[in-house]
Amino acid sequence: MSSPQSRQASTAELHPAITALVSLAAAIAGKHPNMGQCQLARLRDMGITEGQIATVVEIARHIRDEAGQKLDAAFDHGARQAADAPPAEAGAAEATACCSSTASGTRCC
């Protein structure tokens, strides 16, 4: 196992522009309510070009949209499997796997 000193030595501090670009991309891909507007202003203040910002935004949107498409496809696949299952089997699966309770005990469905 490595020592704390060797881990610190191998961890370099990121340039503030890189940090802001990563944060902007994560905010967009993660559907954060502020949508990275703070990072966008910081990047512009740092002199990052609109082309570089646009590239990061395009990549983040692609990741977000692709993830949504894959989730939708997985949902559709599961829905088709449930529709094709015999009624008794579908009811048993729903009772055990469909819903669980929240921490306060409220069921989600």
Secondary structure, 3 states (H helix, E strand, C coil): CCCHHHHHHHCCCCCHHHHHHHHHHHHHHCCCCCCCHHHHHHHHHCCCCHHHHHHHHHHHHHHHHHHHHHHHHHHHHHHHHHHHCCHHHHHHHHHHHHCCECCCCCECC
